[in-house]
Amino acid sequence: MLTLYHRPRSRSSRFLWLLEELGEPYEIKLVTIRASDGSGALDPNNPHPHGKVPVIVHDGVTVFESAAICAYLTDAFPKNAIGPKIGDAMRGPYLSWLAYYAGVLEPAFVSKFMKVEVPRGTAGWVNVEEAMEFVDKALGQRSFIAGDKFSAADILYSSSFALFASSPIMPKTKNVDAYVKCCTARPAFAKAQARENG
Ligand SMILES: N[C@@H](CCC(=O)N[C@@H](CS)C(=O)NCC(=O)O)C(=O)O
């Protein structure tokens, strides 16, 4: 049994997309979360340690943090090859890009959103401009973020870039635009949108 704890239009939405890509049966449990405007509330039914989403429970095992959920699910459900297996040359890049998302890219975006300057040499991440220059270069060299094959890492990156498409926070580039269009044209993206509300 595989359960996604989900709040519509939040970071858990991209896991509907991943689950649709995997083609495995799953159930959605809608939960409430605390919103930045002070509304919302912790949900006692949510197993996440901080009451956040996403979190999944698979056969009694709880997994939280987006990058960890990607790695866990693509390892557990390899049928549709959405994540490279151990031994695949793309495995190292895949894990690197998953960790880079959580440890560098999200903190870079949040820093800019919060108008906090990223201290060079002290923070474990860099500013958005430097991170996006790296991402843009990578996407200029290959079709997807970790190689020439679509993976769960692309769900994290393309869904975030789609979200920031009209925001001044994100530097815009042709490579990123084309990448977002290509990833979100996948049938699983549309299927996930249809399940957004549970
Ligand atoms: N690092 C976490 C972030 C999860 C997160 O912050 N989710 C937001 C929704 S977009 C949330 O649940 N916020 C409610 C709260 O912070 O209490 C991940 O990527 O899984």
The ligand as a Tripos MOL2 file, in Angstrom:
@<TRIPOS>MOLECULE
LIG
   20    19     1     0     0
SMALL
NO_CHARGES

@<TRIPOS>ATOM
      1 N1         11.9990   20.4110    2.2440 N.3       1 LIG1
      2 C1         10.6220   19.9670    2.1840 C.3       1 LIG1
      3 C2          9.7150   21.1850    2.1580 C.3       1 LIG1
      4 C3          8.2730   20.8080    2.3480 C.3       1 LIG1
      5 C4          7.4130   22.0600    2.5730 C.2       1 LIG1
      6 O1          7.8750   23.0670    3.0810 O.2       1 LIG1
      7 N2          6.1250   21.9520    2.2060 N.am      1 LIG1
      8 C5          5.2080   23.0270    2.4290 C.3       1 LIG1
      9 C6          4.0970   23.0000    1.3650 C.3       1 LIG1
     10 S1          4.6410   23.5960   -0.1870 S.3       1 LIG1
     11 C7          4.5040   22.8060    3.7730 C.2       1 LIG1
     12 O2          4.1040   21.7000    4.0550 O.2       1 LIG1
     13 N3          4.3410   23.8730    4.5810 N.am      1 LIG1
     14 C8          3.6380   23.8090    5.8130 C.3       1 LIG1
     15 C9          4.5080   24.1190    6.9950 C.2       1 LIG1
     16 O3          5.6570   24.5620    6.7890 O.co2     1 LIG1
     17 O4          4.0720   23.9260    8.1410 O.co2     1 LIG1
     18 C10        10.4250   19.0970    0.9340 C.2       1 LIG1
     19 O5         10.9350   19.4650   -0.1290 O.co2     1 LIG1
     20 O6          9.7740   18.0530    0.9880 O.co2     1 LIG1
@<TRIPOS>BOND
     1     1     2 1
     2     2     3 1
     3     2    18 1
     4     3     4 1
     5     4     5 1
     6     5     6 2
     7     5     7 1
     8     7     8 1
     9     8     9 1
    10     8    11 1
    11     9    10 1
    12    11    12 2
    13    11    13 1
    14    13    14 1
    15    14    15 1
    16    15    16 2
    17    15    17 1
    18    18    19 2
    19    18    20 1
@<TRIPOS>SUBSTRUCTURE
     1 LIG1         1 GROUP 0 **** ****
